[in-house]
Amino acid sequence: MQLYDFKMAPNARRVRVFIAEKGLDIPSVEVDLGSRAQLAGDYGKVNPMLEVPALALDDGTVLTESTAICRYLEEVYPDPPLCGRNPLERAVVMMWDRRVEQHGFMAVSEAFRNGNAFFKDRAVTGPMDFAQIPELAERGKQRFANFLGFMEQRLGEAEFVAGERYSIADMTAMVAIDFARVIRARIGDDQPNLQRWHAAVSGRPSAQV
Ligand SMILES: N[C@@H](CCC(=O)N[C@@H](CS)C(=O)NCC(=O)O)C(=O)O
């Protein structure tokens, strides 16, 4: 296997954290998004969506979409379970992971890509160019602030995002919140549940990747 990675890319970090939690050692190659390497050369043959992460398997299959990559690794390397241990747990974990992805991850992404000059005419990833929409940058910041409030409430009722066990939903939430520094958004001093949870998940060795 080989992972197509980029150190600063949050979706790639989601997969790196997952790999670290599984204790796997998967070789990786860096696709430098900073110099737009994903748009040049042969990377389109690896991933026509021109995104990282991508996981190339030994049989030539290339998996993209961070959640799909993690689900594959969960099936092949079930220990420790990170996506739930039974049908109900798996559904609850996926529910929370998807909520975090849609309302947290996408909010930061919307704010960052529509507000930062680097993404002029590249407001959406992939082969098509899209102009920035400044209103979306503002809306993304608002959505992310709402997300933090929602998570503060959630983490007041459960130890981890999806319940009493650490899961992929915690990884997605941690990566989104850490990445939100790019839009200058942070957990507030008045959000003790989020602070407690963030200290716990950030203290795991996997968070260092
Ligand atoms: N849905 C994809 C999204 C992947 C994605 O958006 N990757 C970003 C980096 S975090 C990317 O490759 N961006 C390329 C670009 O900016 O053109 C996933 O879950 O992996």
The ligand as an ORCA input file, in Angstrom:
! r2SCAN-3c Opt
* xyz 0 1
  N     -13.896     14.175      0.213
  C     -12.467     14.107      0.202
  C     -11.937     15.519      0.254
  C     -10.457     15.569      0.018
  C      -9.949     17.000     -0.045
  O     -10.701     17.978     -0.123
  N      -8.620     17.122     -0.015
  C      -7.992     18.401     -0.105
  C      -6.928     18.531      0.978
  S      -7.623     18.487      2.607
  C      -7.316     18.515     -1.463
  O      -6.820     17.538     -1.967
  N      -7.281     19.710     -2.039
  C      -6.775     19.881     -3.345
  C      -6.948     21.289     -3.847
  O      -6.991     22.192     -3.002
  O      -7.017     21.475     -5.046
  C     -11.971     13.252      1.370
  O     -12.741     13.013      2.307
  O     -10.846     12.768      1.343
*
